[in-house]
Amino acid sequence: MIGTLVELEAFTKRLGRENPSMAAECVLAGPGLGDAEVAALLKAVPGLPESYLKCARLLRFVGVELAGFSLSPLVNRGSLVDSLTRTNSTVNPLWARLQSENLLEVAVGDSELVAVAGAGSTLPLGTVLMIHLFDTDEAPALLASDFEHFLIYAGNLMDISATMSGRKALKEFELRLGKLGATTEMVDGWWEVAESLLE
């Protein structure tokens, strides 16, 4: 089981060694953002929670995918600062909704985006949610209490998908989430993502 960011980094490095052609997009390692980049990011995207920034300082997100989520919303275009700045602006079709709920987009999947609760949200600061891009009336799914837990949960999903599938794999993922402190609501939030990877 992956329980820390250090263990997650080691796991993704191992994946990179085993699949050299995929290393660039699967290895989650440092260094992340420097002080000047963090300052520029906070100026451009005020309200980003410290729990997200801590992870972005430690690990490089641009070009990296974890459990089907690109950790830089614009995928490979530009720096993380550029990506987050553009995504959290009026060019984003969901910007009005995100802004009204004080959410900030930080990652994206095939048909969903991942957002964190920013300053002023009714949710605890840093809470991680998944919003469906093509069914925006559907309530956001709760994924984690903060971005570090989101990364760890996603890493465990990747770990399980490498060795098992089907009901057994889903049960193992549910068990790990419980051990890692996920609530029932978070387990439900991950279920659709897990089914697509493990079935």
Protein Blocks (a to p, Z undefined) as FASTA:
>chain_A
ZZbfklmmmmmmmmmmmmmmlmmmmmccdddddfklmmmmmmmmghiafklmmmmmmpcf
ehpaeehiafbfnlmgojfklmmmmmmccklmklmmmmmnopacfbdcfkbccddddehi
abdehiacdddfklmmbccddfbfbfklmmmmmmmmmmmmmmggcjllmmmmmmmmmmno
pafklmmmmmmmmmmmmZZ
